[in-house]
Amino acid sequence: MAIQLIKFSVLVFGVVASFISVVSATAGTATVNTIYVPSACFGYEDQGVMTAAASDALWDNGAACGRMYSVSCTGPTNQGVPQPCTGSQVTVKIVDFCPPPGCQGTLDIAQEAFSQIADPAAGKITIEYNQ
């Protein structure tokens, strides 16, 4: 009986821990990118349009190249578009570096991908993202 209780407790803990890791996300900001090549990661090799450039916060000296991030819009950063979010989520691939001081967001997302989660007219939005 005690062994079954321990196995059950371990199972429940594992499920809860997995659930928490799936639902926890990191807050940040995203901007719209319209220049796709050349990229710091892949040069002139076409990587499609579901892509993003990583800021210093994610770049990791280039180790971010090829990483995939699930991104959702959480709200506006200005009064230009008070409700920019579409309610959708998008997965983007890191293909470039968005260096300071010009980089204005955690992720600089390709316009086609950005438009899936928010109105591109917003320019910059608040986001949650997971690798």
N, CA and C atoms as an extended XYZ file, in Angstrom:
393
Properties=species:S:1:pos:R:3:atomname:S:1:resname:S:1:resid:I:1 pbc="F F F"
N         0.824       -1.198        0.000 N   MET     1
C         0.000        0.000        0.000 CA  MET     1
C         0.866        1.259        0.000 C   MET     1
N         1.910        1.287        0.837 N   ALA     2
C         2.793        2.453        0.932 CA  ALA     2
C         3.536        2.677       -0.375 C   ALA     2
N         3.957        1.598       -1.044 N   ILE     3
C         4.673        1.719       -2.319 CA  ILE     3
C         3.750        2.274       -3.390 C   ILE     3
N         2.486        1.818       -3.412 N   GLN     4
C         1.528        2.338       -4.383 CA  GLN     4
C         1.284        3.819       -4.145 C   GLN     4
N         1.210        4.237       -2.891 N   LEU     5
C         1.012        5.646       -2.564 CA  LEU     5
C         2.200        6.475       -3.021 C   LEU     5
N         3.401        5.964       -2.847 N   ILE     6
C         4.603        6.675       -3.285 CA  ILE     6
C         4.610        6.787       -4.804 C   ILE     6
N         4.294        5.696       -5.512 N   LYS     7
C         4.249        5.732       -6.975 CA  LYS     7
C         3.210        6.742       -7.446 C   LYS     7
N         2.046        6.759       -6.807 N   PHE     8
C         1.000        7.707       -7.161 CA  PHE     8
C         1.471        9.142       -6.925 C   PHE     8
N         2.120        9.397       -5.796 N   SER     9
C         2.619       10.737       -5.475 CA  SER     9
C         3.649       11.200       -6.497 C   SER     9
N         4.545       10.306       -6.894 N   VAL    10
C         5.558       10.640       -7.897 CA  VAL    10
C         4.896       10.948       -9.234 C   VAL    10
N         3.900       10.154       -9.610 N   LEU    11
C         3.179       10.380      -10.857 CA  LEU    11
C         2.482       11.735      -10.843 C   LEU    11
N         1.770       12.044       -9.781 N   VAL    12
C         1.064       13.320       -9.667 CA  VAL    12
C         2.056       14.484       -9.715 C   VAL    12
N         3.161       14.375       -8.977 N   PHE    13
C         4.167       15.428       -8.978 CA  PHE    13
C         4.724       15.637      -10.384 C   PHE    13
N         4.995       14.542      -11.105 N   GLY    14
C         5.528       14.635      -12.466 CA  GLY    14
C         4.558       15.320      -13.404 C   GLY    14
N         3.278       14.985      -13.297 N   VAL    15
C         2.257       15.610      -14.141 CA  VAL    15
C         2.140       17.097      -13.823 C   VAL    15
N         2.117       17.447      -12.550 N   VAL    16
C         2.015       18.855      -12.145 CA  VAL    16
C         3.242       19.630      -12.609 C   VAL    16
N         4.432       19.077      -12.438 N   ALA    17
C         5.661       19.749      -12.865 CA  ALA    17
C         5.657       19.957      -14.375 C   ALA    17
N         5.205       18.964      -15.133 N   SER    18
C         5.129       19.097      -16.586 CA  SER    18
C         4.133       20.172      -16.973 C   SER    18
N         2.991       20.195      -16.302 N   PHE    19
C         1.975       21.204      -16.587 CA  PHE    19
C         2.503       22.606      -16.316 C   PHE    19
N         3.192       22.790      -15.209 N   ILE    20
C         3.729       24.105      -14.861 CA  ILE    20
C         4.756       24.545      -15.895 C   ILE    20
N         5.621       23.653      -16.359 N   SER    21
C         6.632       24.046      -17.329 CA  SER    21
C         6.009       24.392      -18.678 C   SER    21
N         4.869       23.782      -19.013 N   VAL    22
C         4.213       24.074      -20.272 CA  VAL    22
C         3.491       25.416      -20.221 C   VAL    22
N         2.855       25.727      -19.098 N   VAL    23
C         2.061       26.942      -19.035 CA  VAL    23
C         2.855       28.176      -18.636 C   VAL    23
N         4.038       28.015      -18.102 N   SER    24
C         4.810       29.189      -17.731 CA  SER    24
C         5.464       29.762      -18.971 C   SER    24
N         5.430       31.053      -19.093 N   ALA    25
C         6.008       31.740      -20.239 CA  ALA    25
C         6.803       32.937      -19.751 C   ALA    25
N         7.665       33.424      -20.612 N   THR    26
C         8.482       34.581      -20.299 CA  THR    26
C         7.857       35.807      -20.952 C   THR    26
N         7.767       36.893      -20.215 N   ALA    27
C         7.216       38.142      -20.750 CA  ALA    27
C         8.299       38.903      -21.495 C   ALA    27
N         7.895       39.604      -22.529 N   GLY    28
C         8.822       40.419      -23.306 CA  GLY    28
C         8.065       41.351      -24.223 C   GLY    28
N         8.759       41.845      -25.231 N   THR    29
C         8.132       42.695      -26.244 CA  THR    29
C         8.562       42.211      -27.623 C   THR    29
N         7.753       42.540      -28.615 N   ALA    30
C         8.072       42.169      -29.992 CA  ALA    30
C         7.837       43.357      -30.908 C   ALA    30
N         8.676       43.448      -31.918 N   THR    31
C         8.542       44.464      -32.956 CA  THR    31
C         8.388       43.760      -34.302 C   THR    31
N         8.023       44.547      -35.333 N   VAL    32
C         7.821       44.008      -36.679 CA  VAL    32
C         9.106       44.156      -37.487 C   VAL    32
N         9.493       43.076      -38.163 N   ASN    33
C        10.678       43.068      -39.016 CA  ASN    33
C        10.249       42.869      -40.466 C   ASN    33
N        10.802       43.655      -41.380 N   THR    34
C        10.470       43.501      -42.798 CA  THR    34
C        11.698       43.184      -43.656 C   THR    34
N        12.866       43.066      -43.049 N   ILE    35
C        14.086       42.735      -43.787 CA  ILE    35
C        14.532       41.346      -43.339 C   ILE    35
N        14.524       40.388      -44.269 N   TYR    36
C        14.755       39.001      -43.908 CA  TYR    36
C        16.143       38.459      -44.258 C   TYR    36
N        16.768       38.975      -45.303 N   VAL    37
C        18.107       38.499      -45.688 CA  VAL    37
C        19.005       39.692      -46.008 C   VAL    37
N        20.278       39.591      -45.784 N   PRO    38
C        20.943       38.447      -45.181 CA  PRO    38
C        20.674       38.396      -43.684 C   PRO    38
N        20.828       37.217      -43.106 N   SER    39
C        20.641       37.064      -41.668 CA  SER    39
C        21.955       36.639      -41.031 C   SER    39
N        22.106       36.941      -39.755 N   ALA    40
C        23.329       36.601      -39.025 CA  ALA    40
C        23.524       35.095      -38.907 C   ALA    40
N        22.436       34.342      -38.940 N   CYS    41
C        22.531       32.893      -38.764 CA  CYS    41
C        22.693       32.133      -40.078 C   CYS    41
N        21.982       32.558      -41.108 N   PHE    42
C        21.904       31.759      -42.333 CA  PHE    42
C        22.295       32.515      -43.597 C   PHE    42
N        22.848       33.716      -43.468 N   GLY    43
C        23.262       34.486      -44.641 CA  GLY    43
C        22.097       34.740      -45.578 C   GLY    43
N        22.267       34.363      -46.857 N   TYR    44
C        21.222       34.573      -47.855 CA  TYR    44
C        20.316       33.353      -48.049 C   TYR    44
N        20.484       32.331      -47.229 N   GLU    45
C        19.661       31.125      -47.323 CA  GLU    45
C        18.249       31.433      -46.833 C   GLU    45
N        17.267       31.169      -47.680 N   ASP    46
C        15.862       31.450      -47.345 CA  ASP    46
C        15.391       30.562      -46.201 C   ASP    46
N        14.861       31.181      -45.160 N   GLN    47
C        14.333       30.455      -44.003 CA  GLN    47
C        12.823       30.628      -43.877 C   GLN    47
N        12.193       31.172      -44.908 N   GLY    48
C        10.758       31.398      -44.873 CA  GLY    48
C        10.421       32.698      -44.170 C   GLY    48
N         9.157       32.823      -43.766 N   VAL    49
C         8.698       34.076      -43.159 CA  VAL    49
C         8.226       33.919      -41.712 C   VAL    49
N         8.288       32.718      -41.182 N   MET    50
C         7.938       32.520      -39.773 CA  MET    50
C         9.228       32.572      -38.970 C   MET    50
N         9.840       33.750      -38.994 N   THR    51
C        11.173       33.926      -38.431 CA  THR    51
C        11.217       35.132      -37.500 C   THR    51
N        12.329       35.222      -36.772 N   ALA    52
C        12.526       36.356      -35.867 CA  ALA    52
C        14.016       36.587      -35.660 C   ALA    52
N        14.320       37.800      -35.253 N   ALA    53
C        15.668       38.154      -34.822 CA  ALA    53
C        15.644       38.245      -33.302 C   ALA    53
N        16.694       37.742      -32.687 N   ALA    54
C        16.788       37.721      -31.223 CA  ALA    54
C        17.548       38.940      -30.713 C   ALA    54
N        17.068       39.500      -29.630 N   SER    55
C        17.778       40.595      -28.963 CA  SER    55
C        18.906       40.005      -28.128 C   SER    55
N        19.698       40.874      -27.511 N   ASP    56
C        20.777       40.428      -26.624 CA  ASP    56
C        20.279       39.453      -25.555 C   ASP    56
N        19.031       39.653      -25.099 N   ALA    57
C        18.470       38.816      -24.034 CA  ALA    57
C        18.398       37.341      -24.430 C   ALA    57
N        18.272       37.053      -25.733 N   LEU    58
C        18.129       35.682      -26.208 CA  LEU    58
C        19.277       35.207      -27.097 C   LEU    58
N        20.063       36.120      -27.622 N   TRP    59
C        21.051       35.814      -28.652 CA  TRP    59
C        22.091       34.778      -28.227 C   TRP    59
N        22.626       34.888      -27.036 N   ASP    60
C        23.569       33.908      -26.485 CA  ASP    60
C        24.762       33.664      -27.419 C   ASP    60
N        25.374       34.762      -27.878 N   ASN    61
C        26.537       34.697      -28.778 CA  ASN    61
C        26.308       33.820      -30.007 C   ASN    61
N        25.084       33.837      -30.529 N   GLY    62
C        24.753       33.081      -31.732 CA  GLY    62
C        24.177       31.703      -31.476 C   GLY    62
N        24.201       31.245      -30.240 N   ALA    63
C        23.646       29.920      -29.926 CA  ALA    63
C        22.130       29.878      -30.155 C   ALA    63
N        21.498       31.045      -30.242 N   ALA    64
C        20.047       31.107      -30.463 CA  ALA    64
C        19.654       30.736      -31.886 C   ALA    64
N        20.608       30.746      -32.814 N   CYS    65
C        20.303       30.438      -34.219 CA  CYS    65
C        19.589       29.092      -34.331 C   CYS    65
N        18.441       29.115      -35.000 N   GLY    66
C        17.669       27.907      -35.225 CA  GLY    66
C        16.694       27.554      -34.122 C   GLY    66
N        16.807       28.199      -32.968 N   ARG    67
C        15.854       27.912      -31.888 CA  ARG    67
C        14.453       28.326      -32.319 C   ARG    67
N        13.480       27.577      -31.820 N   MET    68
C        12.081       27.860      -32.124 CA  MET    68
C        11.414       28.419      -30.866 C   MET    68
N        10.613       29.467      -31.061 N   TYR    69
C         9.885       30.072      -29.953 CA  TYR    69
C         8.408       30.175      -30.299 C   TYR    69
N         7.585       29.787      -29.339 N   SER    70
C         6.148       29.965      -29.439 CA  SER    70
C         5.840       31.321      -28.821 C   SER    70
N         5.129       32.167      -29.565 N   VAL    71
C         4.909       33.555      -29.147 CA  VAL    71
C         3.427       33.895      -29.203 C   VAL    71
N         2.952       34.596      -28.174 N   SER    72
C         1.584       35.114      -28.195 CA  SER    72
C         1.594       36.564      -27.722 C   SER    72
N         0.691       37.333      -28.278 N   CYS    73
C         0.543       38.750      -27.930 CA  CYS    73
C        -0.251       38.857      -26.634 C   CYS    73
N         0.214       39.723      -25.735 N   THR    74
C        -0.514       39.941      -24.480 CA  THR    74
C        -1.090       41.346      -24.366 C   THR    74
N        -0.666       42.264      -25.252 N   GLY    75
C        -1.227       43.602      -25.199 CA  GLY    75
C        -0.413       44.635      -25.946 C   GLY    75
N        -0.898       45.865      -25.926 N   PRO    76
C        -0.216       46.956      -26.615 CA  PRO    76
C         0.925       47.544      -25.783 C   PRO    76
N         1.788       48.293      -26.449 N   THR    77
C         2.827       49.050      -25.739 CA  THR    77
C         2.608       50.542      -25.902 C   THR    77
N         1.608       50.915      -26.696 N   ASN    78
C         1.297       52.334      -26.911 CA  ASN    78
C        -0.198       52.513      -27.159 C   ASN    78
N        -0.605       53.730      -27.366 N   GLN    79
C        -2.030       54.009      -27.593 CA  GLN    79
C        -2.413       53.987      -29.069 C   GLN    79
N        -1.440       53.755      -29.970 N   GLY    80
C        -1.717       53.751      -31.404 CA  GLY    80
C        -2.734       52.706      -31.808 C   GLY    80
N        -2.585       51.494      -31.307 N   VAL    81
C        -3.525       50.401      -31.560 CA  VAL    81
C        -3.861       49.820      -30.190 C   VAL    81
N        -4.964       50.266      -29.586 N   PRO    82
C        -5.263       49.885      -28.206 CA  PRO    82
C        -5.500       48.387      -27.979 C   PRO    82
N        -5.964       47.668      -29.003 N   GLN    83
C        -6.193       46.232      -28.867 CA  GLN    83
C        -5.587       45.502      -30.073 C   GLN    83
N        -4.258       45.360      -30.098 N   PRO    84
C        -3.594       44.795      -31.282 CA  PRO    84
C        -3.660       43.276      -31.401 C   PRO    84
N        -3.897       42.559      -30.315 N   CYS    85
C        -3.772       41.097      -30.300 CA  CYS    85
C        -4.900       40.393      -31.044 C   CYS    85
N        -4.543       39.320      -31.755 N   THR    86
C        -5.532       38.512      -32.479 CA  THR    86
C        -6.038       37.347      -31.643 C   THR    86
N        -5.321       37.012      -30.573 N   GLY    87
C        -5.687       35.863      -29.758 CA  GLY    87
C        -5.016       34.578      -30.226 C   GLY    87
N        -4.233       34.668      -31.274 N   SER    88
C        -3.535       33.497      -31.808 CA  SER    88
C        -2.123       33.391      -31.248 C   SER    88
N        -1.490       32.309      -31.596 N   GLN    89
C        -0.113       32.034      -31.198 CA  GLN    89
C         0.648       31.673      -32.469 C   GLN    89
N         1.950       31.968      -32.502 N   VAL    90
C         2.771       31.640      -33.663 CA  VAL    90
C         4.105       31.073      -33.190 C   VAL    90
N         4.678       30.197      -33.999 N   THR    91
C         6.004       29.669      -33.708 CA  THR    91
C         6.970       30.255      -34.720 C   THR    91
N         8.044       30.849      -34.213 N   VAL    92
C         9.038       31.474      -35.078 CA  VAL    92
C        10.413       30.848      -34.851 C   VAL    92
N        11.231       30.911      -35.879 N   LYS    93
C        12.597       30.389      -35.833 CA  LYS    93
C        13.567       31.573      -35.768 C   LYS    93
N        14.530       31.505      -34.860 N   ILE    94
C        15.537       32.569      -34.759 CA  ILE    94
C        16.511       32.418      -35.923 C   ILE    94
N        16.591       33.477      -36.748 N   VAL    95
C        17.477       33.468      -37.911 CA  VAL    95
C        18.451       34.643      -37.919 C   VAL    95
N        18.270       35.579      -36.976 N   ASP    96
C        19.078       36.790      -37.028 CA  ASP    96
C        19.275       37.367      -35.637 C   ASP    96
N        20.173       38.334      -35.567 N   PHE    97
C        20.470       39.067      -34.344 CA  PHE    97
C        19.918       40.475      -34.482 C   PHE    97
N        19.253       40.951      -33.453 N   CYS    98
C        18.718       42.313      -33.402 CA  CYS    98
C        19.564       43.069      -32.370 C   CYS    98
N        20.614       43.747      -32.828 N   PRO    99
C        21.577       44.346      -31.890 CA  PRO    99
C        21.097       45.648      -31.266 C   PRO    99
N        21.611       45.935      -30.068 N   PRO   100
C        21.342       47.228      -29.456 CA  PRO   100
C        22.184       48.285      -30.156 C   PRO   100
N        21.869       49.524      -30.116 N   PRO   101
C        20.715       50.104      -29.438 CA  PRO   101
C        19.464       50.133      -30.306 C   PRO   101
N        19.574       49.707      -31.568 N   GLY   102
C        18.426       49.768      -32.474 CA  GLY   102
C        17.317       48.799      -32.154 C   GLY   102
N        17.656       47.697      -31.542 N   CYS   103
C        16.647       46.682      -31.234 CA  CYS   103
C        15.709       47.202      -30.153 C   CYS   103
N        14.426       47.214      -30.456 N   GLN   104
C        13.432       47.768      -29.532 CA  GLN   104
C        12.567       46.704      -28.864 C   GLN   104
N        12.860       45.419      -29.114 N   GLY   105
C        12.056       44.356      -28.519 CA  GLY   105
C        12.892       43.143      -28.166 C   GLY   105
N        12.300       42.230      -27.450 N   THR   106
C        12.950       40.965      -27.133 CA  THR   106
C        13.109       40.152      -28.409 C   THR   106
N        12.063       40.163      -29.232 N   LEU   107
C        12.066       39.505      -30.536 CA  LEU   107
C        11.641       40.512      -31.600 C   LEU   107
N        12.333       40.487      -32.736 N   ASP   108
C        11.975       41.285      -33.900 CA  ASP   108
C        11.398       40.289      -34.901 C   ASP   108
N        10.076       40.238      -34.989 N   ILE   109
C         9.380       39.158      -35.695 CA  ILE   109
C         9.027       39.561      -37.126 C   ILE   109
N         9.233       38.631      -38.072 N   ALA   110
C         8.874       38.858      -39.471 CA  ALA   110
C         7.411       39.279      -39.560 C   ALA   110
N         7.148       40.229      -40.453 N   GLN   111
C         5.806       40.813      -40.571 CA  GLN   111
C         4.718       39.757      -40.742 C   GLN   111
N         4.963       38.737      -41.552 N   GLU   112
C         3.956       37.699      -41.791 CA  GLU   112
C         3.633       36.935      -40.507 C   GLU   112
N         4.637       36.648      -39.714 N   ALA   113
C         4.418       35.958      -38.444 CA  ALA   113
C         3.770       36.892      -37.424 C   ALA   113
N         4.246       38.133      -37.370 N   PHE   114
C         3.704       39.135      -36.443 CA  PHE   114
C         2.205       39.311      -36.688 C   PHE   114
N         1.812       39.362      -37.973 N   SER   115
C         0.395       39.605      -38.302 CA  SER   115
C        -0.512       38.468      -37.859 C   SER   115
N         0.050       37.305      -37.553 N   GLN   116
C        -0.767       36.203      -37.045 CA  GLN   116
C        -1.152       36.403      -35.582 C   GLN   116
N        -0.328       37.170      -34.846 N   ILE   117
C        -0.622       37.377      -33.424 CA  ILE   117
C        -1.091       38.788      -33.097 C   ILE   117
N        -0.826       39.746      -34.013 N   ALA   118
C        -1.204       41.140      -33.727 CA  ALA   118
C        -1.275       41.960      -35.010 C   ALA   118
N        -1.914       43.096      -34.903 N   ASP   119
C        -1.998       44.054      -36.001 CA  ASP   119
C        -0.613       44.668      -36.208 C   ASP   119
N        -0.001       44.497      -37.398 N   PRO   120
C         1.327       45.061      -37.644 CA  PRO   120
C         1.394       46.582      -37.470 C   PRO   120
N         0.250       47.256      -37.594 N   ALA   121
C         0.217       48.709      -37.402 CA  ALA   121
C         0.615       49.099      -35.982 C   ALA   121
N         0.505       48.168      -35.043 N   ALA   122
C         0.889       48.444      -33.651 CA  ALA   122
C         2.401       48.685      -33.561 C   ALA   122
N         3.171       48.022      -34.417 N   GLY   123
C         4.617       48.213      -34.425 CA  GLY   123
C         5.350       47.475      -33.322 C   GLY   123
N         4.863       47.602      -32.099 N   LYS   124
C         5.478       46.951      -30.939 CA  LYS   124
C         4.375       46.500      -29.996 C   LYS   124
N         4.514       45.286      -29.481 N   ILE   125
C         3.510       44.718      -28.581 CA  ILE   125
C         4.189       44.038      -27.401 C   ILE   125
N         3.410       43.770      -26.366 N   THR   126
C         3.915       42.935      -25.278 CA  THR   126
C         3.573       41.492      -25.618 C   THR   126
N         4.473       40.580      -25.254 N   ILE   127
C         4.319       39.176      -25.609 CA  ILE   127
C         4.638       38.254      -24.444 C   ILE   127
N         4.269       36.995      -24.603 N   GLU   128
C         4.765       35.905      -23.793 CA  GLU   128
C         5.346       34.903      -24.769 C   GLU   128
N         6.497       34.311      -24.400 N   TYR   129
C         7.138       33.363      -25.297 CA  TYR   129
C         7.748       32.197      -24.528 C   TYR   129
N         7.830       31.058      -25.223 N   ASN   130
C         8.459       29.842      -24.698 CA  ASN   130
C         9.326       29.248      -25.788 C   ASN   130
N        10.459       28.693      -25.395 N   GLN   131
C        11.265       27.984      -26.379 CA  GLN   131
C        10.668       26.600      -26.560 C   GLN   131
